[in-house]
Amino acid sequence: MEFYDVVVAGGGPAGVAAAIAAARNGKKVLLIEKEGYLGGMAASALVPAFCPFTDGKNLLAGGIGLEILMELKKECFVSPFYDRKPDRIEGIDWYPIDSEALKRVLDRMVLESGCHILLHTMVIDCQAQGNELTHITIFNKGGTKKIYGSVFIDCSGDGDLTAMAGGPFQYGDEKGRVQAGTLCFKISNFDVDRFMEYARATGEDGNLNQAVKRAKANGDFPDGENKVAGMSITGPGTASLNFGHIYEIQPFDEENMTQAEINGRKNLPVLMEFLRKYVPGAEKAVLAASGPSIGTRESRRIVGEYCLTAEDYANRADFEDAIGYYSYPIDMHAAAKEEREGREEVYQSSKYKMGEAYAIPYRSLLSIKFTNLLTAGRTISCDRAMQASVRVMPACFITGQAAGTAAAISTEQGCSVKDIDVKILRQRLKEQGACLKKGTPYR
């Protein structure tokens, strides 16, 4: 029988932070990932940049998340296009992601923590006795195996572990729809010098707003799109783009997702045509790669001990059991093509001023049903509007580190994850570099 103190399902930002935190706290930890690499959407969907680690003034995603970023920077190309917005803190907000470098950084950091990794492995079942999980069943090329643990952490991105165990969750809007997905992609043979000359002359930014404006004026912008979500220059002659939507996706319907992947690839030549025609420097660009899978923005949300809400967002809420702070806007992408108009206005209206943030309570990481299950990442307990803010990678690092640390404390204290001393959790997170006080200046 294989037994671990802490079992983490999912190797995205939340999962790696949870696994590293638990292992550094002296626990025997297993991290399970279905792909052949760690990184989640940053690697499997080629998301081109991290969302902000700060509120424009104060550091928010400290600790393990910041450590990963700093290690990544040691291996990355320094983009001449990076950090041109006045609300960015130099060297930390909206940092371009080199997905290959990130894979190596995460391999190294997770292994150095003492955590055991299983790649190419899926969790296919979860068993519970009463309100306590006992074991999971995993599947890989070697067959099936049961893994037992004291504490389990669901970092699957889709709440898979919670759902398999029979835990309650919420999904999508009142019609059962979720935000559109995006097949991100990379281009090569991109004339960076020519683009930078154009960008400096026009004030062009990562959303390519000037190019989009010209294309729309000519009635020539790709159908179904309002904007370019973001472009990062990731190397000499290369760039990565978060551009294009696949509407009406159903993440748990294999037929729907198969067609979504096909449609995403089918749309790429149209997006490339726009870039070549309207973005100086991209005239001879070629499609270098598309994400191995569609980037999924939304699926399940657990029903937890506390549901973080849009009202909490509006109130810049704080909590005694806060395990971190974040400030990303409510960035809700339309579920259906006909609903895309007006989304940008909602996004802009929800932006905080520099220095403002909301707290994430520990209770939002706790399933209402189970006593040894934690959740981190975009599926924590929150309403749909708040999920559109907390879903991004720096927030996932924050909740992941908290979940891994809480799991370690639970095994030390011999108690439920719901009964740990939150003061001890907060103190230990603070010692590990987490930001547990509003207004923690960066540098």
Secondary structure, DSSP 8 states (H G I E B T S, - for coil): -EEEEEEEE--SHHHHHHHHHHHHTT--EEEE-SSSSS-THHHHS---B---SBSSSBB-S-HHHHHHHHHHHTTS---TTTT-STTS-TTTTT-B--HHHHHHHHHHHHHHTT-EEE-S-EEEEEEEETTEEEEEEEEETTEEEEEEEEEEEE-SSS-HHHHHHT--EEESSTTS----BB--EEEES--HHHHHHHHHHHT--TT-HHHHHHHHHTT-S-TT-----EEEEEETTEEEEE---B-S--TT-HHHHHHHHHHHHHHHHHHHHHHHHHSTT-TT-EEEEE-SS-B----EEE-BSS-B-HHHHHTT---TTEEEEE--------SSGGG-TTHHHHHHHT---TT--EEEEGGGGBBSS-SSEEE-STTSSB-HHHHHHHTSHHHHHHHHHHHHHHHHHHHHHTS-TTSS-HHHHHHHHHHTT---SS--B--
